[in-house]
Amino acid sequence: MKSYAVRNSVPVIRVGVFILLAVMFGHALPGRLAAQTRTNLAGSVTSESMTALWVARDRGLFKKHGLDMQFILMPRNPLAIAALLAGEIDAAIVGPGHVINAVSSGVDVVGIANLKQKLDFRLNTRPEIKKKEDLRGKRIAISGPGSTSHLQAMLSLQDLNVDPVQAKIAFLTIPGTEMNRRLALETGGVDATTLTGAVGDLYGNKGYNVFYNSRNTGVTLPQTMLATTRRIAAAKPQVIEAYLKTMIEAIAVTLDPANKEMVMRVLASNLRLTNPGDAEESYHAVINSYERAPHTNLEGMKRLHKLLTQINPKIADARIENTIDNSFMNKLETSGYIQSVYKKN
């Protein structure tokens, strides 16, 4: 079995073991309905970006579209990519930067939907860091080189006119989910990190200074991508289409004001929010960020590629056209499916 060689990656055989354990010890699924297709979906994100997935599970939308889905929370995005290549999963929710990195290595990975493009992040620092000059020599936590957290940190410093090289700022990789970076910030293991909108504001209220807020900048960048491989898409087109239908319907349900209480409950549960005001803020951040029709955007991927090349010049020659496949989304658009979903919700 071929391994996918990326930084901080592990052999695919270990990914298979991880998935087996996750399935054995994960949350039990309700009894399968007739004609359900068993399938695995993976991701490493635990922020509000995953609201559509959480809503889809809460409302039984995967089963509605014929999928007996097992979700596997991976410690890192490269593990999800490796699992795709091994055929252990059919789709993954990953940062699009990881798709670009994979394609630059000649790997068969493709993005089929981009759930979010509007930037809504905060650069939060420890309470003792009060001005941008205090960032000199400090450590900023990221989930990995080229990750969304890394890119957003770079964009934040750029707008603050802080050169990370001259300021001797270290980007420290904290593998895993946003929760791991939050814990590192709280315990002083790092001096700053980027957090998704509402969570960043929550930490700001706790005294972790908000140095940068991207919500009102108008800048867009591909984020939270549903990915698969061309091989899987060709072999299981009905499964991939079912994933897309599920996520699109989940976004429609999330954006429907009538479902506000349910969405807030789901957010509070998954983000471990105990204050109703925090759940309310998360809700507004979510409904202002999701794409109603989550097409992958070539120009956006090119902007992302240009930014990533500053981190890793070796990917400069990547063919960005090979990173996306809009055929499934185009089919749902032209068939009237997307319009019909929003009429119902």
N, C-alpha and C positions, 0 to 999 in steps of 0.2 A: 504494500500500500504506500503510495507516494505521499511524502510530507510536504506541506506548504511552508517554505522557508521565509519567515518574516521575523523582525525583531521581537523578542519576548515570546515567540511562538513555541509550541511543543509538538512532537510528532503526532500525526493524525491518529495513530493507534491509541495514544493516551486520550485524545478527544473522544474516541469511541467508548473508552472505559468511563470517562466522565459522564457522557450521555447516558450510558447504561445505569450508572448510579443515580443520576438525576431522575430517570424514569422510575427506578425502583423506589426511591425515597421521596419523590416529589409529591405534590398534592394529588390526591386521588380524583380521577375524573368521574363524572356521572356515567351511568350505563350508556353504552353506545346505541345510537339509533340505527335503524336498518339503512343499508347502503351508505354507511359512513366510511370515508377513507382515512385510515390511520396515517398520521403525518407528524413530523417534528418541526418545530419552529424555534429558533434560538436568538438570543440577543444578550447584550451586557449592560443595557441602559436601565436605570431605575428611577429616572427623573420623570417629570410631568410630560415629557415627550412621548411617553408610553401610554398615555391616557386612552388612546383609541384601542390598543390591545386590551387594557384592563376593562374598558366598557364592553368590548366584544365578548370577553369571557363572562362578564357579569350578566349580559343579556342573552347568552347562548347563541351568538351569531355565527361562530365557527361551525357549530352543529347544524344551524339553519342552512348553511351553504355546503353541507355534506362533508365536513372535516371533523374527524376525531383527533383534535390537535393536542399535542403535548408540548408545552412551552418549557424550554430549558434555559435557565439563566446562566450565562457564561461569565467567567471572571474578566475576559478581555475580548474585544472585537476580533483579533486575529484567530482566536479559537473558533469563533463562529464561522469565519471564512474557511478555516481548515475543515470544519465539520461539513460544510457545503461541498467542498472538493472530495471529501471521503464518501459522500452520499449518505451521511448519517442524518442529515436534515434536508428538508426540501426548500426552505427559505430562511432568511435571517434578517433581523432589523439591526442595521449597523450604521456607523458614520460613513458618508460617501467617500471620505478621504481614504478609507480602507479599501474601498472598491477600486479607486484610482491606483493605489499602491499595488494591489493585486494584479490589475491589468498591465501595469508597467513591467511586471515580472512575467508576462505572458500567460497569466492564469485566467481560466474561464470563469469569470464572475461578472455579473451584470446587474445594474440597478433597474428595477421595473416600476418603482413609484417613489416619489420623494414627499414624505408626509409634511415636512416643515421646511420653509425657506426664510421666513422672517426671523431675524436675530432678536432674541430676548434673553440676554445673559447679563450677569453682574460680575465684576471683578471685586471679590470681597477680600479684605485683609484683616490681619489681627488688629485688635483695638489699639495697640501701641503705635501702629503705622498710620500716621495722620496726614501726611502729604507725600506727593510723588517722589520727592527726594529721599524719603525714608525707605523707598523700595530698593535702594542701592545695596547690592550684595545679598539680597533676600532670595528665598526659595518659593517658587510658584508651582503648586501641584497641578499636574495634568494626568489624564488617564493613559497617555501614551503619545509618542511622537506622531504628529499629523492628525491626532484626534480632534474632535470638535472643541474640547476643552483647551487644547493646545492652540488651535487656530484662533479661538476667541480671545485667549490671553494675548496673543500676538497683535490682534486687531486693537485690543484695549490699550496696550502699551503704545502702539502706533499713534492712536488718537490722543494719548497723553503726552506725546512727544518724548517718550522714554525709549532710548535705544538699549535693548536688553544686553547687548554685548558690552557697550561702554559702561552700563550700570552694573555689570557683572552679576546679572540676574540668572539664577539657575532654574531650569525647568526640571522639576523632580517628578519622575513617573511613579504614581501610586496606582498599581494595577487594580482593576475591578471597577465598581460602579461609583457614581457620584457620592454615595454615602461614605465610601472609604476616604474620599478627599475631604468631605465635611468633617469626619472624625479627626483626620490629620490636622485640619485647621483648628479645630477645637482644642486639641491636645498640645498644640505648638510644634507639631512635627514639621509643619510648613508655615510660611508667613502669609500666603495668599493662594487663592484658587478662583476659577470661574465657576459660577453656579447658575443653574437655570433660573429664569426670571423671578417667580414667586418665592422660591427657596432662597435666592440671593437677597431678596427684600426682607424675608423673615430673619435671615442672619444679620442684615443691616440693623433691624430693630433690636437685635440681641447685643449690638455693640461692635459687630464685625464690619468695619467701614466699607461702604460701597464706593469704590474708586471710579468705577465706570459702569454705565447703564446703556446697553445697546438698543433698548426698546424703541426709542424715538429717533434713532439715527437714519432710518430708512434703508439701511444696508441689508441686502439679502445674501444668503449663502446656503447652498444645499445642506440639509441636515436630515437625520433620521430616515434613512433609506431602506426600503424593502428590497432585498437582493436575493438572487438565486444564481444558477449557472445556466448557460445556454443548453447544456446537455439535459438538465432537469426540466427546463422549460419545454424542450422538444419532446421529452419522454412523458411528461405529466402536465400537459397544458391545462387540463381541467382543474388540477390541484392549484396551480399558480393563479388561474382566473378566480378560483374560489377564495384564495387568500386576498386577492385584490377586492373582490366584492365585499368580503367581510370587513376589511379595513375601511373601505369607502362608506359602507353603511354605518360602521361604528363612528366615523367622523361626523356623519350626518346626525346620528343620535346625540353625539356629544354637543354639537352646535345648536340643537333644538332647545330653545329656552324652556320648553315644558319639561325637559329632563335635567334641569339644573340641580335639583336636590340629589338625584341619583348620582350625577357626575361628581358632585362635591363629596358625597359619601365614598365613592370609589377613590377619589384623590386622597381624602383624609386617611383611608385605610392603607393605601399603598405607599404614601409618603410619610406615614406615621405623624400626621398632624393632629394635635389635640385641641387647638384653638380654632373655633369656627371661622374667625376672621382670616386666618391663614388659608383655610380651605377655600374661602370666598376669593381671596387674592389669586390662588392657584387656578381656580376655575376661570377667572377672567383672562389670565395669562394664556391658558390653553385655547380658549375660544378665539383669541386674537392671533393665534399662531398657526393653526392647522390650515392646510390647503384643501378647499372643497373638492377639487379635482387634482389629485396629487401626481401630476405628470412630472417626469424627470426633465430637467431643462439643460440643454446642451451648453448654452452660454454661461449658465450658473456653474456648471461643472468645469468649464474652461477657467472661470475666475478662481474657483477652488484649486484647480491644478496649478495655476500661476502662483498662488500663495504657498501651496505645498512644495513647489520647486525651490522656494527659499529655504525650506527646511532640509529637503533632500534633493539635491541637483540631479541625482541619478534617474529621477522619474521624468526629467524634462522631455524626453522623447515619447512619452506615453501617448497613444492614440485615444484621445478623450471620446471620440465617436464610438469606440468599442466599449465604453463603460456603461452605456444605457441602452435600454430596449423599451420603446414606448408602444410596441405593437399591442400589448395586452390592454394598456390604458386607452389607446385609440379605439380599440374594438368596443370597449365598454362605453366610450363617449359616443361613437357613431350609432351604436345600437339603442341609445336612449336610456341605458341602465342608470347612469349617474343622475340624469335629470329626474328619473322616476323615483329614485331613492329620496331625493330632497323634497319631492311632492308629498311623499308619505310621512315625512318627519317634520 
